[in-house]
Amino acid sequence: MAPYLLQWTAIQQGKKLGYKYYDFFGVAPGVIKDGEYVYDHKHRYAGITKFKLGFRGTPQNAPGTFDLPIEEKKYSIYKVFRKFRRLLP
């Protein structure tokens, strides 16, 4: 599948450049139990979490992200569309 090849290629490139970590950016909340990451399989990130864990990495906690609006008017419009999109199934 294309997503696997894309991620694997990025990981290989990172190793060549000497990086120690590869950030997949977010998984479903969970805990490490007996060396395995246990998460809620009904969480909205469950599918992507399964995909990411397939690479046998170790989930790490890191600070979250935030928005830094440059143009307040455009950002306000963006927030309205974002709220509307979240209402859709």
N, C-alpha and C positions, 0 to 999 in steps of 0.2 A: 504494500500500500504506500502511496506517495507520502503521507505524513510521517510514516516510520523512516523512510529513506531520507526525507528532509531533515528530521531531527538527528538521525544517526550521522549524517554528513556534517551537520553543525557541531556535534559532539567531537567527531574526529578532527575537524578543523581547530576546535578549541584546544584539544590535546596537543596538536602540532604547534600551536602558538604558546603552549606552556600553561594554559589555564588549569586550575584544580577543580573548579566548580562549574556546573551548567545549570542555569536557572530556568526551569520550565514555567515558572510564574503561576503558582497557585494550585492547590488541590483541595478536595473536600476535607473539612476538619476531622481529625481523628487522633489516635494515640498509637504509640509503638508498644505492642504487646508480644512478648516472646520473640522479639526480633522482627516482627511483621507489623506493617502499618494497617491498623484496623480503622475503617471509616464507615460512615452511613451510606449504604448502597442506594439509598433513595434521594440523597442530596443532589442538587442540580449539577454539581461538579463530579458526580460519581463516575460517569463515563470517561471524562478526561483524566480523572485520577487513575483509573484502571490502565489507560493508555500510558500515562507517565510512569507508573510503577512497573510497567512491563520492561523498562530499561534498567531495572534493578538498582535505582538510586536510593538514597536515604532522604526522606522529607526533612526539611529544616525550617525552623521558624525565622522569619525576617520581618522587619518593619513593613507596614502596608504602604499603599500608594496614596497619593492625593493629587487633586487638580490644582493647578496654579493658573487661574484665568488671566489672560492677557487683555482680552477685550470683553468687558463685562456684559455688554448687550448680546453679543454672539453666544457667550457662555450661558446666559439666561435662556436663550432659545434652545440651545443644546440640552439643557437640563429638562426642559418641557418635553422634548422629543424622547429623551432617555426615560422619563417617568412613564410616558405613554407606551413605549416599547416594552417596558417591564410588565405592563398590564396584559399584554398579549400572551396567549398560551405557548 
